[in-house]
Amino acid sequence: MKKRVSLLIVCSMLISSLLADPEQTSSLYSRDIDGKLQGDIDQDGKNETIAWKKFAAVDLGEYYQLLIIDDDGSLLWRGPKEKDDGDPLVFFSLDFGVSIPELLIDFDHDGYMELLAPAPQSDVSPTYYRKLRWRGSYFEPLLSNALMRSSPRSNRFIWRATQESYGTWISGLAPYSGGLVKAYVTEYSGDESGSIGIALILLDREGATVERWLKPLNDNRADTTATQPTNTYRARLSYRDHQNSRGKRLVKVEDILRQDRANFYNLGGDPEDQADSYFGSRDERRAMRLRNTTTVGMEYSRWRDSILYGTPLVEVTIYPEYLDIKIIQK
């Protein structure tokens, strides 16, 4: 059975003003794009810094070590430096998936803060979250689960294990203010269609409750903080865009889009390719993890297959928190 590529490719081009809200509380954090979180993890009234630093680069990608730095600059704790994608204390960005911390919060209100990071996945399936609880001097790994909608049209999501590849689940987390978290919600009913929503949620021990929808499911309009596009470009996804620099065939939509931008800036690209304002450097292309992508004018399965197995001309419109990708010509 052909492996299916994720419907919602992560886009980590989150604008800093959306990630560092001036009204943040001690249970939330400010996050910047170079791999740091801040929060009062030792409950002393001062924020500590949680950082992940690259310690190894391999053919499949990169591995990161987790560090906790006290408010006075001293090192409180360091994670293992092992190239082991099965270790919950090791973080990475690899060909088959990405596990990078997204949220630091005391979601069960017991005085111990939790670090949440997605477990890697490459197919359309519910997003499992790694959960690490700080126990004063070390991180305790908790069971990884998905935040699944409890019932159709419910505003309640429950932590649970699932083997299904469809349903409605929370696929991304970002800080907000006032104890709330911004959540990206994926709805997938099979091979034919899918939808992305954006909501403000309140996390608790059992799961999360939607307090307000910023972008309801099945609504292709972005929320009010991200309605204006920042850039648009066209690209022909030619055969060479379907192979990495070592000649290996790419099997994920996001990797083909990254390779197209790499070829454009390093090799000149295809005649129909246009420049963009974001993906000129390798680091910027690595940030093209399109968590919130909409497919314009075409059902998802046809859109996906056109990119994976064809050489379409696409138009990419970049918004602060998501991309619109429209196939102009097959």
Disulfide bonds with the S-S distance in Angstrom:
none
